[in-house]
């Protein structure tokens, strides 16, 4: 019985239970996780923009190659109803 109490007491002290120490690392971990998630979202957004730009460059390159060979390029033109997306200004962080 004494051994069980000693083990439980040691575990409680090591984990910071009842001392308020356990909450501080958890808060730091949560803050770091949130920061990393925001960074990951920013990177994904940037990656999507770059992928869109690369797709457009490939489309234009293909059209130039077709023109050089005297072939029609209408198939690769954007439809007249396709809206151009303006460059989005970065939104301020909260």
Secondary structure, 3 states (H helix, E strand, C coil): CHHHHHHHHHHHHHHCCCCCHHHHHHHHHHHHHHHHHHHHHHHHHHHHHHHHHHHHHHHHHHHHHHHHCCCCCHHHCCCCCCCCCCCCCCCCCC
